């Protein structure tokens, strides 16, 4: 179900939007010299916004937590050097007030703030009556409702220049990414709020500059509206997130390789072939739904027999055997283990629901 928000298109935000829309700059403003040197390096690149963290919400104390309000003046000066507007993160009404007083052009709400509705509401209240673009990062955990709720709170405060930033999600298991991209969540956000600009933050997803290009290109392939990439004049000496930052020169080379794909083609042969393949997919989907329905009817009958024989619904050994065999079968047909696991976890949850229904007297 689509969600109705009063949104202003990205092109009406009041500054030139290059394609792709790229926000670049250091993770943190560390000094005036560092910020100006980075801005000079970025000045010749087709970026639309200069970013820098002024207040840094860190996981543990005694880490670099930003230079605070004095850095706002450096950021504005750096924006003039780069020739673009500037943006920074705010996490409280005080941050909002200081950023607005300093003339910051765009604000963003960080992942640790998005997760807390009280904090988001306080920021929304502080921004009432202010016509400024605000970008909202996804919450740390993969909860699309919290993400949407934050956008709704800001929209209800009268803010229409809203966008989302996908920076990935924390995960308890190991991954090559710092934050798992879990692309299905921003894709679902696009389905539910079709006209919402969505920016990808490949720096925080990757956690490593080696992975940046692949994540950035995939985001563009998935029709994201832009990218937020961290760039530092001397990344290895950065006081925060050193491994995921690139120099302005490296960013320029990365941007030169990026491709913005078209949504459609006028080629008749292409359109005819795509239509034929999609009809095949539609037919297979009908069969898949029918087979799943048959499977659940059998699960309901199993639930009935478990009920009358006083047998537990969940059978750990059976589940272990099922998931193992299905993963191996899927892998033999070119399907990833993660995909098969996720599909069968959902099937198993639905199967348990039908077994419970089958056992009802």
C-alpha positions in Angstrom: 0.0 0.0 0.0 1.4 3.3 -1.1 1.9 6.0 1.6 0.9 9.6 0.8 3.5 12.2 1.7 3.6 15.8 0.5 7.0 15.8 -1.2 8.8 18.3 -3.3 10.7 16.8 -6.3 14.5 16.7 -5.9 14.9 19.2 -8.8 13.0 21.8 -6.8 15.3 21.7 -3.8 17.0 25.0 -4.7 20.4 23.9 -6.0 21.8 22.3 -9.1 21.3 18.5 -9.1 23.9 16.6 -11.2 23.3 13.1 -12.4 24.0 11.0 -10.5 23.3 13.2 -7.5 26.5 12.8 -5.4 27.1 14.0 -1.8 30.8 13.9 -0.9 33.1 15.0 1.8 34.8 13.7 4.9 33.2 11.6 7.6 34.1 14.3 10.1 35.2 17.9 10.1 38.5 17.5 11.9 40.1 20.9 11.3 39.6 23.9 9.1 42.7 23.0 7.1 41.6 19.4 6.5 38.1 20.5 5.4 39.3 23.2 3.1 42.0 20.9 1.5 39.3 18.2 0.9 37.0 20.8 -0.6 39.7 22.0 -2.9 40.2 18.4 -4.1 36.5 18.0 -4.7 36.0 21.4 -6.4 36.4 20.0 -9.9 34.2 17.0 -9.5 30.5 16.8 -10.4 29.2 16.7 -6.9 26.0 18.4 -5.7 26.6 18.7 -2.0 29.6 18.8 0.4 29.2 16.8 3.6 31.0 16.6 6.9 30.0 15.4 10.3 30.2 18.1 13.0 28.7 16.1 15.9 29.7 12.4 15.8 27.5 9.9 17.7 30.1 7.2 18.5 29.4 3.7 19.7 31.9 4.0 22.6 33.2 7.0 24.6 36.6 8.4 24.2 36.4 8.2 20.5 36.5 11.3 18.3 33.0 12.8 18.7 33.4 15.8 16.3 34.6 19.3 16.7 31.1 20.6 17.4 29.6 24.0 16.5 32.9 25.7 15.5 33.1 23.3 12.6 30.0 24.7 11.0 31.8 27.8 9.9 34.6 25.7 8.4 32.0 23.7 6.5 30.3 26.8 5.1 33.7 28.1 4.0 34.6 24.7 2.5 31.3 24.8 0.5 32.3 28.1 -1.0 35.7 26.6 -2.0 34.0 23.5 -3.6 31.3 25.7 -5.1 28.4 23.6 -3.7 25.9 23.7 -0.8 26.7 21.9 2.4 25.1 19.3 4.6 25.7 17.9 8.1 24.0 15.5 10.5 21.8 16.7 13.4 20.7 14.7 16.3 18.9 17.2 18.6 17.0 20.5 18.6 20.2 22.2 19.7 22.1 20.9 16.6 19.2 22.0 14.4 19.4 25.6 15.9 23.1 25.8 15.5 23.1 24.4 12.0 20.4 26.8 10.8 22.1 29.8 12.4 25.3 28.8 10.5 23.4 28.7 7.2 23.8 25.0 6.6 21.9 24.2 3.4 20.7 20.6 3.9 20.4 18.5 7.1 20.4 14.7 7.6 19.2 12.6 10.4 21.5 9.7 11.3 20.7 6.1 11.8 21.1 6.2 15.6 18.6 9.0 15.7 16.1 7.5 13.3 15.7 4.5 15.6 14.3 6.8 18.3 10.8 8.4 17.6 11.2 10.8 20.5 14.4 12.2 19.0 13.0 12.4 15.5 9.9 14.2 16.8 12.0 16.7 18.7 13.9 17.5 15.5 10.7 17.8 13.6 9.3 20.2 16.1 12.5 22.3 15.9 12.2 22.5 12.1 8.5 23.6 12.0 8.2 26.5 9.6 11.6 26.0 8.1 12.0 25.3 4.4 15.1 23.2 4.3 15.9 19.8 2.7 16.2 16.9 5.2 17.6 13.5 4.5 16.8 10.6 6.8 19.1 7.6 7.1 17.6 4.2 7.7 17.6 3.0 11.4 20.4 0.8 12.5 18.1 -2.3 12.6 16.2 -3.4 9.5 12.8 -1.8 10.5 11.1 -0.1 7.6 8.3 1.2 9.8 10.7 3.2 11.9 12.2 4.7 8.7 8.9 5.6 7.3 7.7 6.9 10.7 10.6 9.3 10.8 9.8 10.6 7.3 6.1 11.0 8.3 7.0 13.0 11.5 9.1 15.4 9.5 6.5 15.7 6.7 3.8 16.4 9.3 6.0 19.3 10.6 5.7 20.9 7.2 8.9 19.7 5.6 8.4 18.6 2.0 12.0 18.5 0.7 12.6 15.0 2.1 14.8 12.2 1.0 16.0 8.9 2.4 19.6 7.6 2.8 20.2 3.9 2.7 23.3 3.1 4.7 22.7 -0.6 5.4 21.8 -2.4 8.6 23.7 -3.8 11.5 23.7 -7.6 11.7 24.7 -10.1 14.3 26.3 -12.5 11.8 29.5 -11.9 9.9 29.5 -10.3 6.5 32.0 -8.7 4.1 30.0 -5.5 4.6 30.2 -3.2 7.6 26.4 -2.9 7.3 24.4 -5.4 5.3 22.7 -3.6 2.3 19.5 -5.7 2.6 18.4 -4.1 -0.7 14.8 -5.4 -0.4 14.1 -2.8 2.3 14.9 0.4 0.3 13.2 -1.3 -2.7 10.1 -1.7 -0.5 10.4 1.9 0.6 10.4 3.0 -3.0 7.3 0.9 -3.6 5.5 2.4 -0.7 6.6 6.0 -1.2 7.2 6.1 -5.0 8.3 9.8 -5.3 10.7 9.8 -2.3 14.3 10.5 -3.4 16.5 7.6 -2.1 20.3 8.1 -1.8 22.7 5.2 -1.2 25.6 5.6 1.3 28.0 2.9 0.0 30.7 4.1 2.4 28.8 2.9 5.5 27.5 -0.2 3.8 31.0 -1.2 2.6 33.1 -0.1 5.6 36.0 -0.6 3.2 37.0 1.5 0.2 37.7 -1.6 -1.8 34.0 -2.4 -1.9 32.8 1.1 -2.7 32.4 0.9 -6.4 30.5 -2.3 -6.5 27.9 -1.0 -3.9 27.6 2.4 -5.6 27.0 0.8 -9.1 24.5 -1.6 -7.7 22.6 1.3 -6.1 22.4 3.1 -9.4 21.4 -0.1 -11.2 18.5 -0.3 -8.7 17.5 3.2 -9.7 18.6 5.0 -6.5 18.6 8.8 -7.0 22.1 9.4 -5.8 25.1 8.5 -3.6 26.7 9.8 -0.4 30.4 8.9 -0.5 33.0 9.9 2.1 36.1 11.6 0.8 39.0 12.8 2.9 42.2 14.6 1.8 44.2 12.0 3.7 41.9 9.0 4.5 44.5 6.9 6.4 45.0 9.7 8.9 41.2 10.3 9.4 40.0 10.5 13.0 36.8 8.4 12.1 36.0 5.7 9.6 39.4 5.9 7.9 39.1 2.6 6.0 35.9 3.6 4.1 37.1 7.0 2.9 38.7 7.8 -0.4 40.8 10.8 -1.6 39.1 13.3 -3.9 41.2 11.9 -6.8 40.1 8.4 -6.0 36.5 9.6 -5.8 36.9 11.2 -9.2 38.1 7.9 -10.8 35.2 6.0 -9.1 32.6 8.5 -10.4 34.1 8.3 -13.9 33.4 4.5 -14.0 29.8 4.7 -12.7 27.0 4.2 -15.2 23.5 5.5 -14.9 21.2 2.9 -16.6 18.1 3.7 -18.6 14.7 2.5 -17.3 13.4 1.6 -20.8 14.4 1.3 -24.5 12.6 2.2 -27.7 14.1 -0.8 -29.5 11.2 -3.0 -30.7 13.2 -6.2 -30.6 14.2 -5.6 -27.0 10.7 -4.8 -26.0 9.2 -7.8 -27.7 11.7 -10.2 -26.1 11.3 -8.6 -22.6 7.5 -8.9 -22.9 7.8 -12.6 -23.8 10.2 -13.4 -21.0 7.9 -11.5 -18.5 4.9 -13.5 -19.7 6.9 -16.7 -18.9 7.7 -15.4 -15.4 4.1 -14.5 -14.8 3.0 -18.1 -15.8 5.7 -19.6 -13.5 4.6 -17.4 -10.7 1.0 -18.6 -11.0 2.3 -22.2 -10.8 4.5 -21.3 -7.8 1.5 -19.8 -5.9 -0.6 -22.9 -6.7 2.1 -25.2 -5.4 2.6 -23.2 -2.3 -1.1 -23.3 -1.6 -1.1 -27.1 -2.0 1.9 -27.3 0.4 0.0 -25.3 3.0 -3.1 -27.4 2.7 -0.9 -30.5 3.5 0.7 -28.6 6.4 -2.8 -27.9 7.8 -3.6 -31.6 7.6 -0.3 -32.4 9.4 -1.3 -30.0 12.1 -4.6 -31.8 12.6 -2.9 -35.1 13.1 -0.3 -33.6 15.5 -3.2 -32.1 17.4 -5.1 -35.3 18.0 -1.9 -37.2 18.9 -0.6 -34.4 21.2 2.5 -33.8 19.1 4.5 -30.5 19.1 4.0 -28.3 16.0 7.7 -27.5 15.7 10.0 -30.4 14.9 13.6 -29.2 15.2 15.1 -32.3 13.5 12.7 -32.3 10.6 13.3 -28.5 10.1 17.1 -29.1 10.2 16.8 -31.9 7.6 14.5 -29.8 5.4 16.5 -26.7 5.3 19.8 -28.6 4.7 18.3 -30.5 1.7 16.6 -27.5 0.2 19.8 -25.4 0.4 21.8 -28.1 -1.3 19.2 -28.6 -3.9 19.0 -24.8 -4.6 22.8 -24.5 -4.8 22.9 -27.3 -7.4 20.5 -25.2 -9.5 22.5 -21.9 -9.1 20.5 -20.4 -6.2 22.4 -18.8 -3.4 22.3 -20.3 0.1 21.1 -17.0 1.5 18.2 -16.8 -0.9 17.0 -20.4 -0.3 17.4 -19.9 3.5 15.3 -16.8 3.4 12.6 -18.3 1.2 12.3 -21.5 3.3 12.3 -19.6 6.6 9.2 -17.7 5.3 7.6 -20.9 4.0 8.3 -22.6 7.4 6.7 -19.7 9.3 3.6 -19.9 7.0 3.6 -23.7 7.4 3.5 -23.4 11.2 0.6 -21.0 10.9 -1.3 -23.5 8.8 -0.5 -26.3 11.1 -1.8 -24.3 14.1 -5.0 -23.6 12.1 -5.3 -27.3 11.2 -5.1 -28.2 14.9 -7.9 -25.9 16.0 -11.0 -27.8 17.2 
